[in-house]
Amino acid sequence: LGEILVQMKVLSRMQLDEVISHQMGLLQDETSRPQRRRIGELMIEKGFISQNQLEQALQRQVEFSRMRLGEILLELGHLERPQLEIAITRQLEVLNSGGASIAQFS
């Protein structure tokens, strides 16, 4: 049902992910556990991509719902594989460390 709502543009991919997380009880109070940082936010903050490039990739993700955002950004030529690997690594580090802020990453 969620995929259909995304395809019909009733929900964005991010909204669907949030609803699913909420239903699964994974969304917790910010003081008890930090939220997973979205990979697109990390890439923008590092300067790997622009907001416009992220929006273009998210729109494409609606069309090709089985593709991950990083794969789409690579395909569009907005991102290089080493940059994607850095962003994914940093996303996991922030989640595993319990840190809600983004530290500098190389």
N, C-alpha and C positions, 0 to 999 in steps of 0.2 A: 504494500500500500504506500509506504514511504517513497519508494522509487517512482511510483506513478505520480504522486504529488509533486515530486521534483521535476519530472518530465513535463507535467502540466504547468510548471512554474507557479504552483500554489505555495510551495516552500522552496527555500534555497537549500543547497547541500549542507551548509553550516547549520541551518535551522533543524533539518532532519537529524543531523548528528547530535545536536543538543537534546532533542526530544528523546531520541533513543537512549542517550546517556542518562537522562533523567528517569526514564522508565526502568532502566536497569539498576537504578540506585547508585550510580557512579558519581553523580553530581553532588558534591558535598559543600558544606559551608567553607568559604575561603580561609577561615581561621584554622580549620581542622586539617585541610589538605589542599595544596595548590592545584589549580586547574591546569590541564595540559595546554601548553601554548600551541596555538595553531601554526603549522609550518609556514604558511604564507606570511603571517605576522613576523616570524623570525627572519625570513628572507628579505622582507622589506626593511626591517630594522638594521640588518647587516648591510643593506645596499645592494644585494644581489639582484633584486627586481624592483620595479616601480609598482605603485598602487594600480595603475592602468593595466600593467602586464598581469597582475594578480587577478583583476576583474575579468580580463579577457580569458584567462585560463579557467577561472571558476565557471564562466559561461559555457566554455567548451566542455567542462566536466559535467554540466547538466545534460549536454547532448550525448556524451559518451560516459555514462555513469559508472562504468566499470574501470575507468582509468583513474589512477591516482594523480593528485595535483602535480607532484614532482615530475611524473612521466609526461604530463601535458606541457609543463613549462620547458622541459627538455626538447620535446617535439617541436614546439613553437620557436625554439632557438633563444628563449629568454633567459636560460640558465644553463650552466655547464655542470656535468656530473660531479666534479669535486665540490662545487658549491652546494649541491643537493645533499651530498654525503655529510658535509659540515653541518648543515641545518638540521638534518635528521639526528646526527650525533648530539648536537646541542639540545634539541628537543627532548631526547631521552635523558640526558644529563640533568636537565632542569626538573623533569618529572621524578627521576630517581632520587635526586638530592633533597627534594622537598622545598627547593627554592622557588619562590614565585617571581623573582626578577630575572632579567636576562643579564648575565655577565658577558664580558667581552669574550669572543671566541675567534679563533684564527681561521 
